[in-house]
Amino acid sequence: MALSVANDPLTSNPLTAGLPFIDLEEVKPDPAAIHAVPRDFALKHQILPMEAQNGTIRVAIGSLDSLGATDDLAVLTEKKIQVSLAAPNLIRDRLEERFLEGMLGDLPGEEDSGIDFEDVSDLQDLQKLAGEAAVVQMVNLMFAQAVRDGVSDIHIEPYERELKIRFRIDGIMEESMHPPKRMHAALISRLKILAELNIAERRLPQDGRIKLTVGARQIDVRVSIVPTVHGERAVMRILDKGTSMLTLPQLGMREDSLEIFRKLISIPYGMILVTGPTGSGKSTTLYAALQEIYSPKRNILTIEDPVEYQVAGIGQIQVRANIGLTFANGLRSIVRQDPDVIMVGEIRDHETAEIAIHAALTGHLVFSTLHTNDAPSAVTRLLDMGVEPYLAASSIVGVLAQRLIRTACNNCKQPSEEKPEALTALGIRDGDWHPQNPPFMAGVGCEKCGGTGYKGRRGVYELMSVDEEIRRMTVDRAPASMIKDHALKAQNMRTLLAEGKLAVLEGITTAEEVLRVCQREDI
C-alpha cells in the first residue's frame, strides 16, 4: 500500500476539516501495521493503523473527536501521523478482526501467573484469572463480534484437549474461535462475575443475566452454565435491544395469509396461538401483531420470559419464577388490570392454559405460543394439557405455525440445479417451471455471507382459522390429522412445506434449506 493519499479512493469533504475519507470496504489495512499502534490505545480511541513506513504511521479514525488522540499517538510513538476518516462501524470491525489473534496470543500462561490453570479451586485465584486484562478483552471482543455478526447464541465448549467457541448465526452453528484450553477457567469465571453467579461453584448448573453496552447498543445476555466431564460449558443467548422490531409486512408472510391474519388479530376477543420450535421467530411475530393493533384506546399487557423487546405504550411483565412470579400467577394479576389485549409468552402447563382460555372467553384478546410441529396440532396439544374440549373450541380463533428459513445471499446468488430427490420431497414437479428458465437460485459464497451462500432469514407460515367444523372436531377430540385435512380442503391452508416450495420456485432459498427446517410430508 502506498503512503500517498492521492493513490487511494478518497474523497474530500468540507465538513471533515479537510481530512480525506477512505472506504475500508475497498482499502484494506496493511497487516504489518498492526504493531505500529499499541493495542489498548487503538481499541480505546478507535484508531485503525493502515500503514507504517519510513517513520510515518497512517491511521483511520471514525470521528474528528479522535484527532486529539492522534496527537497523543505521535508523542507516544515518536512518529509522524497521517490521518484519514472512515466509517466508524468499519473501523470497529477492522480493529476487532486485526487484534483478535494478538489478544489470544497474549493470554497468560501457567508460568506467567504462578497459577495452575488446569486445576484452580481457590476463590482468590479464580478472581485473579477473571481479572486478567487479556481475559477481560477476550470476553468483550467475543460479545462485540457476536453482536456485529448477528449471533443469537454463543457456546463455550470444553473438550479433553481443546476449547471451542461457537456462534449460532441464522440458526446454524459455526466455529468462531479456538482459545487455548488453559484459558477455560478464566473465561468461565469472568462470565460468572458479569452474571453475578458463584464463581467457586463448579458442580451445579447456574443461570444468570448480563447487561452490556456494545457500541451504542444495549444488549441483554442470558447465561446458562452447566458442568460437563471436561469442565463447565456456557451458552449465552443474546437479546439485542437495539434491533428494530419488524412490522407484519416485513415478516415475509404472503398477501393472502397476511390478510387473514390481520382479520384474526382485529377481533375483539378470543385466543390466537403462534406455534413452532425454539428460535423460530414466534416472539417476533407476536410483537409485530401487537404493534399492528396498538392504540392509545387499548390497554395491552404482556407477561414474558424474558422480555425480549421493550415496546412503548405496552405494559410488560418479566417472569421471575424464583420469587413465585410464574406465567400462571402473573396472568391472574394481569386479568385484574383491566386489559383489552394480553400476550402470554408461552403456555407451558394446564394452569396457564386454563387462565388464558378463561381470559379469552371473558372478553379479552389473548396471544400466546406453543411448541408444536404444525398449526392443527396446537388444538390437540391444549387438550393433552387437560383443557376441556368445549373451552378450547370456544376460545381459539386461529393458529399460526411458523419456521425461519435462510435466504440465498443477494450478493452472490446465481442460477443453480437442485437435487431431484429434494424437489420430489417438496412436491415440485417438472411442470412447475419453464424448462428453458429454471427458477432455482443459490449463493456460491462471498465475504458478505461468510462463504455460506445464505444471508438473513425470513418466515414461512401455516395459518389455520378455527371455523365451526374445527370447533366440532375439537369437541369430539378428533386427531390433528383430521383437523389438518379439513383445513387443507375447506380453507386452502398451505402447509409449511408448501410455503417453502413457493419460496424455492421464487428463487428466495434452496430446497435443501426448506427440508432442513420443515417436516417432510412423504415420511
C-alpha positions as CSV (number, residue, x, y, z in Angstrom):
1,M,0.0,0.0,0.0
2,A,1.5,3.4,-1.0
3,L,1.6,6.1,1.6
4,S,0.5,8.7,-1.0
5,V,-3.1,9.6,-0.2
6,A,-3.7,10.5,-3.8
7,N,-3.5,6.9,-5.0
8,D,-6.3,5.8,-2.7
9,P,-10.1,6.0,-3.4
10,L,-10.5,9.1,-1.3
11,T,-12.9,12.0,-1.4
12,S,-12.7,15.4,0.1
13,N,-15.5,16.6,2.4
14,P,-15.7,20.2,3.6
15,L,-17.4,19.0,6.8
16,T,-14.4,16.9,7.8
17,A,-11.8,19.6,8.4
18,G,-10.1,18.8,5.1
19,L,-9.3,15.2,6.0
20,P,-9.5,12.7,3.2
21,F,-12.2,9.9,3.5
22,I,-11.2,6.3,3.0
23,D,-13.5,3.4,2.1
24,L,-12.5,0.5,4.3
25,E,-14.6,-1.8,2.1
26,E,-12.2,-1.1,-0.7
27,V,-8.9,-0.3,1.0
28,K,-7.5,-3.0,3.4
29,P,-5.1,-2.2,6.2
30,D,-1.5,-3.4,5.8
31,P,-1.2,-6.5,8.2
32,A,2.4,-5.3,9.0
33,A,1.0,-2.1,10.5
34,I,-0.8,-3.8,13.4
35,H,2.1,-3.4,15.7
36,A,2.6,0.3,14.9
37,V,-0.1,1.4,17.4
38,P,-0.4,-0.1,20.9
39,R,-3.4,-2.4,21.0
40,D,-5.1,-0.9,24.1
41,F,-4.6,2.6,22.7
42,A,-6.1,1.7,19.3
43,L,-9.1,-0.1,20.9
44,K,-9.8,2.7,23.4
45,H,-9.6,5.6,20.8
46,Q,-10.9,3.6,17.8
47,I,-7.7,4.3,15.8
48,L,-7.1,1.9,13.0
49,P,-3.4,1.6,11.8
50,M,-3.4,1.4,8.0
51,E,0.3,1.6,7.1
52,A,3.6,2.2,8.8
53,Q,6.6,3.2,6.7
54,N,9.6,5.5,6.8
55,G,8.8,7.0,10.1
56,T,5.2,7.7,9.3
57,I,2.1,5.9,10.5
58,R,-1.1,6.3,8.5
59,V,-4.2,5.8,10.6
60,A,-8.0,5.9,10.0
61,I,-10.4,7.5,12.6
62,G,-14.2,7.5,12.6
63,S,-14.7,10.9,14.2
64,L,-13.0,14.2,14.5
65,D,-13.2,13.7,18.3
66,S,-10.3,11.2,17.9
67,L,-8.0,13.9,16.4
68,G,-6.6,14.7,19.9
69,A,-5.8,11.0,20.4
70,T,-3.8,11.0,17.2
71,D,-1.6,13.9,18.6
72,D,-1.0,11.7,21.7
73,L,-0.1,8.8,19.4
74,A,2.5,11.0,17.7
75,V,4.1,11.7,21.0
76,L,3.8,8.0,22.1
77,T,5.3,6.6,19.0
78,E,7.6,9.5,18.2
79,K,6.5,9.2,14.6
80,K,4.6,11.4,12.1
81,I,0.9,10.5,11.9
82,Q,-1.2,10.9,8.7
83,V,-4.9,10.8,9.4
84,S,-7.9,9.7,7.2
85,L,-11.6,9.5,8.1
86,A,-13.5,6.3,7.7
87,A,-16.9,4.8,8.7
88,P,-16.9,4.2,12.5
89,N,-18.5,0.8,12.2
90,L,-16.0,-0.4,9.7
91,I,-13.1,0.9,11.9
92,R,-14.6,-1.1,14.8
93,D,-14.9,-4.2,12.7
94,R,-11.4,-4.0,11.3
95,L,-9.9,-3.4,14.8
96,E,-11.7,-6.4,16.2
97,E,-10.5,-8.6,13.3
98,R,-6.9,-7.3,13.5
99,F,-6.4,-7.6,17.2
100,L,-8.2,-10.9,17.9
101,E,-5.3,-13.1,17.0
102,G,-2.9,-10.9,19.1
103,M,-5.2,-11.0,22.1
104,L,-5.3,-14.8,22.1
105,G,-1.6,-14.9,21.8
106,D,-1.1,-12.6,24.8
107,L,-3.1,-14.8,27.2
108,P,-1.2,-15.5,30.4
109,G,0.3,-19.0,30.7
110,E,0.9,-21.1,33.7
111,E,4.5,-20.0,34.0
112,D,3.5,-16.3,33.9
113,S,0.8,-16.3,36.6
114,G,2.1,-18.8,39.0
115,I,-1.4,-20.4,39.0
116,D,-2.2,-23.9,37.8
117,F,-4.8,-23.1,35.1
118,E,-5.9,-26.7,34.9
119,D,-7.0,-27.0,38.5
120,V,-7.9,-23.7,40.0
121,S,-10.2,-24.0,43.0
122,D,-9.2,-21.1,45.3
123,L,-11.6,-18.2,45.1
124,Q,-8.9,-15.6,45.0
125,D,-7.1,-17.4,42.2
126,L,-10.3,-17.6,40.2
127,Q,-10.9,-13.9,40.7
128,K,-7.4,-13.1,39.7
129,L,-7.8,-15.1,36.5
130,A,-11.0,-13.5,35.6
131,G,-9.5,-10.0,36.1
132,E,-6.6,-10.6,33.7
133,A,-6.6,-7.8,31.1
134,A,-6.4,-10.3,28.2
135,V,-9.3,-12.3,29.6
136,V,-11.5,-9.2,30.0
137,Q,-10.7,-8.0,26.5
138,M,-11.3,-11.5,25.1
139,V,-14.8,-11.6,26.6
140,N,-15.6,-8.1,25.5
141,L,-14.3,-8.9,22.0
142,M,-16.4,-12.1,21.9
143,F,-19.6,-10.2,22.6
144,A,-18.7,-7.4,20.2
145,Q,-18.0,-9.8,17.4
146,A,-21.3,-11.7,18.2
147,V,-23.4,-8.5,18.1
148,R,-21.7,-7.4,14.9
149,D,-22.3,-10.7,13.1
150,G,-25.9,-11.1,14.3
151,V,-25.2,-14.1,16.5
152,S,-28.2,-15.4,18.6
153,D,-26.2,-17.8,20.8
154,I,-22.6,-18.1,22.0
155,H,-21.4,-21.5,23.0
156,I,-18.2,-22.1,25.1
157,E,-17.4,-25.8,24.9
158,P,-14.6,-27.5,26.7
159,Y,-13.3,-30.8,25.4
160,E,-10.5,-33.1,26.6
161,R,-7.7,-31.3,24.7
162,E,-9.3,-28.2,23.3
163,L,-11.7,-25.3,23.9
164,K,-14.1,-24.2,21.3
165,I,-16.2,-21.0,21.0
166,R,-19.1,-21.5,18.5
167,F,-21.7,-18.9,17.3
168,R,-25.2,-19.7,16.1
169,I,-25.8,-17.4,13.1
170,D,-29.1,-17.6,11.2
171,G,-29.9,-20.8,13.1
172,I,-26.7,-22.6,12.2
173,M,-23.8,-23.3,14.5
174,E,-20.4,-22.1,13.2
175,E,-17.0,-22.4,14.9
176,S,-15.6,-19.0,15.6
177,M,-12.6,-19.1,18.0
178,H,-10.2,-21.7,19.4
179,P,-8.7,-20.2,22.6
180,P,-6.1,-22.3,24.4
181,K,-7.5,-24.9,26.8
182,R,-5.7,-23.3,29.7
183,M,-8.0,-20.2,29.3
184,H,-11.2,-22.1,30.1
185,A,-11.3,-21.5,33.8
186,A,-10.6,-17.8,33.3
187,L,-13.3,-17.3,30.7
188,I,-16.0,-19.1,32.7
189,S,-15.0,-17.2,35.9
190,R,-15.2,-13.9,34.0
191,L,-18.7,-14.7,32.7
192,K,-19.8,-15.7,36.2
193,I,-18.6,-12.4,37.7
194,L,-20.5,-10.5,35.0
195,A,-23.7,-12.5,35.5
196,E,-23.3,-12.3,39.4
197,L,-23.0,-16.0,39.8
198,N,-21.0,-18.0,42.3
199,I,-17.6,-18.4,40.7
200,A,-16.4,-21.0,43.2
201,E,-19.4,-23.4,42.4
202,R,-18.4,-25.6,39.6
203,R,-20.5,-28.7,40.4
204,L,-24.0,-27.4,39.8
205,P,-25.8,-25.7,36.8
206,Q,-26.2,-21.9,37.2
207,D,-28.3,-19.3,35.3
208,G,-27.8,-15.6,35.2
209,R,-28.0,-12.4,33.1
210,I,-25.6,-9.9,31.9
211,K,-26.4,-6.3,30.7
212,L,-23.9,-4.9,28.2
213,T,-23.4,-1.9,26.1
214,V,-21.7,-2.7,22.8
215,G,-21.2,0.5,20.8
216,A,-24.5,2.3,21.2
217,R,-26.5,-0.9,21.6
218,Q,-28.0,-2.2,24.8
219,I,-27.5,-5.9,25.0
220,D,-29.1,-8.4,27.4
221,V,-27.4,-11.8,27.7
222,R,-28.9,-14.9,29.3
223,V,-26.2,-17.1,30.6
224,S,-26.5,-20.8,31.3
225,I,-23.6,-22.7,32.8
226,V,-23.6,-26.5,33.2
227,P,-20.9,-28.9,34.4
228,T,-19.6,-31.5,32.0
229,V,-16.9,-34.1,32.2
230,H,-14.3,-31.8,30.7
231,G,-15.3,-28.7,32.6
232,E,-18.1,-26.1,32.7
233,R,-19.9,-25.4,29.5
234,A,-21.5,-22.0,28.9
235,V,-24.3,-21.0,26.5
236,M,-25.3,-17.3,26.1
237,R,-28.4,-16.1,24.4
238,I,-28.0,-12.6,23.1
239,L,-31.0,-10.3,23.1
240,D,-30.2,-7.1,21.2
241,K,-32.4,-4.3,22.5
242,G,-31.1,-2.1,19.6
243,T,-32.6,-4.4,16.9
244,S,-35.6,-2.7,15.4
245,M,-38.8,-4.7,15.6
246,L,-40.3,-5.9,12.4
247,T,-43.8,-5.0,11.2
248,L,-46.2,-7.6,9.9
249,P,-45.5,-6.8,6.2
250,Q,-41.8,-7.3,6.9
251,L,-42.1,-10.8,8.2
252,G,-42.4,-12.4,4.8
253,M,-46.0,-13.5,5.1
254,R,-47.8,-13.9,1.8
255,E,-50.5,-11.5,0.9
256,D,-53.5,-13.9,1.3
257,S,-52.2,-15.2,4.7
258,L,-51.4,-11.6,5.8
259,E,-54.9,-10.5,5.0
260,I,-56.5,-13.4,7.0
261,F,-54.0,-12.9,10.0
262,R,-54.9,-9.2,10.1
263,K,-58.6,-10.1,10.4
264,L,-57.8,-12.5,13.2
265,I,-55.9,-10.0,15.3
266,S,-58.5,-7.4,14.9
267,I,-61.3,-9.4,16.5
268,P,-62.4,-8.1,20.0
269,Y,-61.8,-11.3,22.0
270,G,-60.6,-14.9,21.6
271,M,-57.2,-16.7,21.6
272,I,-54.6,-16.7,18.8
273,L,-51.7,-19.1,19.1
274,V,-48.3,-19.0,17.3
275,T,-46.5,-22.3,17.3
276,G,-43.1,-23.6,16.4
277,P,-39.8,-24.7,18.0
278,T,-37.5,-22.5,20.0
279,G,-35.8,-19.9,17.7
280,S,-38.5,-20.0,15.0
281,G,-39.5,-16.3,15.4
282,K,-42.7,-16.7,17.4
283,S,-42.0,-13.7,19.7
284,T,-41.1,-11.5,16.7
285,T,-44.4,-12.3,15.1
286,L,-46.3,-11.6,18.3
287,Y,-44.6,-8.2,18.7
288,A,-45.4,-7.3,15.1
289,A,-49.0,-8.2,15.8
290,L,-49.1,-6.1,18.9
291,Q,-47.6,-3.1,17.0
292,E,-50.3,-3.6,14.3
293,I,-53.2,-3.4,16.8
294,Y,-51.7,-0.9,19.2
295,S,-53.9,2.1,20.0
296,P,-54.0,4.6,22.9
297,K,-57.6,3.5,23.4
298,R,-56.5,-0.1,24.2
299,N,-54.8,-1.5,27.3
300,I,-52.2,-4.0,26.2
301,L,-50.3,-6.1,28.8
302,T,-47.8,-8.9,28.4
303,I,-46.1,-11.5,30.6
304,E,-42.9,-12.9,29.1
305,D,-39.7,-14.9,30.0
306,P,-37.7,-12.9,29.1
307,V,-38.9,-9.5,27.9
308,E,-37.1,-9.5,24.6
309,Y,-38.1,-6.1,23.3
310,Q,-39.4,-3.1,25.2
311,V,-42.4,-1.7,23.4
312,A,-43.6,1.9,24.1
313,G,-47.2,2.1,25.3
314,I,-47.4,-1.6,26.3
315,G,-47.1,-2.9,29.9
316,Q,-44.6,-5.8,30.0
317,I,-44.1,-8.1,33.0
318,Q,-41.0,-10.2,33.4
319,V,-41.5,-13.8,34.8
320,R,-39.5,-14.4,38.0
321,A,-40.1,-18.0,39.0
322,N,-37.6,-17.8,41.9
323,I,-39.9,-15.4,43.7
324,G,-43.2,-17.1,42.6
325,L,-44.0,-14.8,39.7
326,T,-44.8,-17.5,37.2
327,F,-46.8,-17.3,33.9
328,A,-49.9,-18.5,35.8
329,N,-49.6,-16.2,38.8
330,G,-48.7,-13.2,36.6
331,L,-51.6,-13.9,34.3
332,R,-54.0,-13.9,37.2
333,S,-52.9,-10.5,38.1
334,I,-53.0,-9.2,34.5
335,V,-56.6,-10.1,34.2
336,R,-57.4,-7.8,37.2
337,Q,-55.6,-4.9,35.4
338,D,-58.5,-4.2,33.0
339,P,-56.7,-5.3,29.9
340,D,-58.1,-5.4,26.3
341,V,-55.2,-7.4,24.9
342,I,-53.0,-9.9,26.7
343,M,-49.8,-11.6,25.5
344,V,-48.6,-14.7,27.3
345,G,-45.0,-15.6,26.4
346,E,-45.7,-19.3,26.4
347,I,-48.4,-21.7,27.6
348,R,-46.3,-24.3,29.4
349,D,-48.8,-26.0,31.7
350,H,-52.5,-26.7,32.4
351,E,-52.9,-23.9,34.9
352,T,-51.6,-21.2,32.5
353,A,-53.7,-22.7,29.6
354,E,-56.9,-22.6,31.8
355,I,-56.4,-18.9,32.9
356,A,-55.5,-17.8,29.3
357,I,-58.6,-19.5,27.9
358,H,-60.9,-18.1,30.5
359,A,-59.5,-14.6,29.7
360,A,-60.2,-15.2,26.0
361,L,-63.8,-16.2,26.9
362,T,-64.4,-13.2,29.1
363,G,-63.8,-10.5,26.5
364,H,-60.0,-10.3,26.1
365,L,-57.9,-10.9,23.0
366,V,-55.1,-13.3,24.1
367,F,-51.9,-14.0,22.2
368,S,-49.7,-16.9,23.2
369,T,-47.2,-19.5,21.9
370,L,-46.9,-23.3,22.0
371,H,-44.3,-25.8,20.9
372,T,-46.0,-27.9,18.2
373,N,-44.9,-29.0,14.7
374,D,-47.9,-27.6,12.8
375,A,-51.0,-25.5,13.3
376,P,-53.6,-28.2,13.7
377,S,-51.5,-29.9,16.4
378,A,-51.9,-26.8,18.7
379,V,-55.6,-27.6,19.3
380,T,-54.8,-31.2,20.3
381,R,-51.8,-30.1,22.4
382,L,-54.1,-28.0,24.6
383,L,-56.4,-30.9,25.1
384,D,-53.4,-33.1,26.1
385,M,-52.6,-30.5,28.7
386,G,-56.0,-31.1,30.3
387,V,-58.0,-28.3,28.8
388,E,-61.7,-29.2,28.4
389,P,-62.5,-29.6,24.7
390,Y,-65.5,-27.2,24.8
391,L,-63.4,-24.5,26.3
392,A,-60.7,-24.9,23.7
393,A,-63.3,-24.9,20.9
394,S,-65.0,-21.8,22.2
395,S,-61.8,-19.7,22.7
396,I,-59.3,-20.4,19.9
397,V,-59.9,-18.4,16.8
398,G,-56.7,-19.0,14.8
399,V,-53.4,-20.8,14.9
400,L,-50.2,-19.7,13.1
401,A,-47.3,-22.2,12.7
402,Q,-44.0,-20.9,11.5
403,R,-40.4,-21.6,10.8
404,L,-37.4,-19.5,9.8
405,I,-35.5,-20.3,6.5
406,R,-32.2,-18.8,5.5
407,T,-32.4,-16.8,2.3
408,A,-29.9,-17.1,-0.6
409,C,-27.3,-14.3,-0.4
410,N,-28.4,-11.5,-2.7
411,N,-24.7,-10.6,-3.3
412,C,-23.6,-13.9,-4.7
413,K,-26.7,-16.0,-5.6
414,Q,-26.9,-17.3,-9.1
415,P,-28.9,-19.9,-11.1
416,S,-28.3,-23.5,-9.8
417,E,-29.5,-27.0,-10.1
418,E,-31.5,-28.7,-7.3
419,K,-31.3,-32.4,-6.5
420,P,-34.2,-34.4,-8.0
421,E,-34.9,-36.1,-4.6
422,A,-35.1,-32.8,-2.8
423,L,-37.6,-31.4,-5.4
424,T,-39.7,-34.6,-5.1
425,A,-39.8,-34.2,-1.3
426,L,-41.0,-30.6,-1.7
427,G,-43.7,-31.7,-4.2
428,I,-42.0,-29.7,-7.1
429,R,-42.6,-31.3,-10.5
430,D,-41.2,-30.6,-13.9
431,G,-44.4,-28.7,-15.0
432,D,-44.0,-26.2,-12.1
433,W,-41.5,-24.1,-14.1
434,H,-40.5,-23.4,-17.7
435,P,-37.8,-25.9,-18.9
436,Q,-35.8,-23.1,-20.5
437,N,-35.9,-20.9,-17.4
438,P,-35.4,-22.8,-14.2
439,P,-36.1,-20.6,-11.2
440,F,-33.7,-22.1,-8.7
441,M,-31.1,-19.9,-7.2
442,A,-28.3,-20.5,-4.7
443,G,-25.5,-18.5,-3.2
444,V,-22.0,-19.6,-4.1
445,G,-20.4,-17.9,-1.1
446,C,-18.8,-14.5,-0.6
447,E,-17.5,-12.2,2.0
448,K,-20.9,-10.7,2.9
449,C,-22.4,-14.2,3.7
450,G,-19.2,-15.6,5.2
451,G,-18.9,-18.2,2.4
452,T,-22.2,-19.9,3.4
453,G,-24.3,-18.8,0.4
454,Y,-27.0,-17.6,2.8
455,K,-27.6,-14.2,4.3
456,G,-30.6,-13.4,6.5
457,R,-33.8,-15.3,7.2
458,R,-37.5,-15.0,6.6
459,G,-40.5,-16.8,7.9
460,V,-42.7,-19.5,6.3
461,Y,-46.2,-19.6,7.7
462,E,-49.0,-22.1,8.1
463,L,-52.2,-20.3,9.0
464,M,-55.4,-22.0,10.2
465,S,-58.6,-20.3,11.1
466,V,-60.8,-22.1,13.6
467,D,-64.2,-22.5,11.9
468,E,-67.4,-24.3,13.0
469,E,-66.2,-27.6,11.7
470,I,-62.9,-27.4,13.5
471,R,-64.8,-26.4,16.7
472,R,-67.0,-29.5,16.3
473,M,-63.9,-31.7,15.8
474,T,-62.2,-30.2,18.8
475,V,-65.2,-31.1,21.0
476,D,-65.2,-34.6,19.6
477,R,-61.4,-34.9,20.3
478,A,-60.6,-35.6,16.6
479,P,-57.0,-36.2,15.8
480,A,-54.8,-33.4,14.4
481,S,-54.6,-35.2,11.1
482,M,-58.4,-34.9,10.6
483,I,-58.3,-31.2,11.5
484,K,-55.4,-30.7,9.1
485,D,-57.3,-32.4,6.2
486,H,-60.3,-30.2,6.8
487,A,-58.1,-27.0,6.8
488,L,-56.4,-28.1,3.6
489,K,-59.6,-28.7,1.8
490,A,-62.0,-26.1,3.2
491,Q,-59.6,-23.2,3.9
492,N,-56.9,-23.9,1.2
493,M,-54.4,-23.8,4.0
494,R,-50.8,-24.0,2.8
495,T,-48.5,-26.2,4.9
496,L,-45.1,-25.1,5.9
497,L,-43.6,-27.3,3.3
498,A,-45.9,-25.8,0.6
499,E,-44.8,-22.3,1.7
500,G,-41.2,-23.5,1.4
501,K,-42.0,-24.9,-2.1
502,L,-43.2,-21.4,-3.2
503,A,-40.0,-19.8,-1.8
504,V,-37.8,-22.2,-3.8
505,L,-39.7,-21.6,-7.0
506,E,-39.3,-17.9,-6.5
507,G,-35.5,-18.2,-6.1
508,I,-35.6,-17.0,-2.5
509,T,-34.0,-20.1,-0.9
510,T,-32.9,-23.6,-1.7
511,A,-34.8,-26.9,-1.5
512,E,-32.1,-28.2,0.9
513,E,-32.8,-25.3,3.3
514,V,-36.5,-25.8,3.3
515,L,-36.1,-29.5,4.0
516,R,-33.8,-28.7,6.9
517,V,-36.4,-26.8,8.8
518,C,-39.8,-28.1,7.6
519,Q,-41.2,-31.5,8.3
520,R,-41.3,-33.7,5.2
521,E,-44.7,-35.0,4.3
522,D,-43.5,-38.0,2.5
523,I,-42.2,-39.8,5.6
